[in-house]
Amino acid sequence: MPITEKEVRKIAQLARISIDDKDICSYEDQLNKILAFVDEMKAVETEGIIPLAHPSEETQKLRSDKVSEKNQRESYQSVAPTTENGLYLVPQVIE
């Protein structure tokens, strides 16, 4: 069932978008191509094909919890204006 100009206007109105009259034919053509592609996909034979597993059904592969980088806090904080006990000190902004 092809999309008509009237239906394109209705879709645009429902989506709260404005479409110029000169672009209606273009949208009509694009929507009809999308629907034709959906019909084409419906025609594909899927009998006997096992669906893909849902991500939540799979167990997540975890890596071991070990330190892989050296501590560089001193070098990072060396350029900070003020630090204390490994923390950055900033001016108070809320009273």
N, C-alpha and C positions, 0 to 999 in steps of 0.2 A: 504494500500500500504506500504509494509515494506521498511525500509531504507536499502540501500546497502552499501557496503564498499566504493564504489566510491562516494556516497553521503556524507558519514561520512568525507571523505578526503576533499570534497568540502566545507562542513560546517566548518571544522577546518581551512581551508584556508581563508574563508570569515571572520571568527572570529579572524584570525591572531594568532592562537595557534598551537603549534606543538604537534603532537600525535605520539608516538612510534608505529611502525608497529605491535608490539605484543599486543598493547592495542586497536587496531582498532575493533576487534571482540567484546570486552567488551563494547565499546561505541555504536557499532551497536546494540547490545542486549539491552542496557539501553534506547537508543532512541526509539527502537521498542516497549519496554514496556511502555514508556511514551505515544507514539501515540496510543497504544492499550487502555490505560487508558482514553485518550481523547475520543476515539470512544465509550468507555463504558459510559462516562458521557453524550455524545450526545444522547445516547439511553434512558436516563432517561426521563420519562414523566413529563413535567413541565406545562402542560395546566391547567389553573385555579389557579396557584400559584401566589400570589401577590408578586411582587419584594420587596426587602428590601428598606427602605427609604434611600435616599442619606443623608449623614451627614449635608450638607448645608441646607437641607429642615427642619431640626429639630431646635427648639429654644434651646439655651444653658441655662442650669439651672445655675443661678448666685447666689452666696452667698452674704450675706449682707456685706458691707464694714465697718468692725469694727475691732478695735485693739484686737488681741487675745493673744499677748505676751507682757511682760513688757519690757521697754527700758533698754537694757544692754550695751549701748554704753560706759559708764564709765568703766565697768569691762573689755570690749574688748580692749579699748584703754589704759588700765593701763599697758599693757605689751609692748606697742609700744615705740620705742626710743623717738620720738617727735610727739606731737600733738598740734593743736591750733584751738580753737573754734570748737571742734568736728571733725576736719579734721586731717588726717594723713599727716605729713610733710615728704617729701622724697628729696634726693639730686637731683639737676638739672642734667638731662642727655643730654639735647639738648640745644645748645647755639644759 
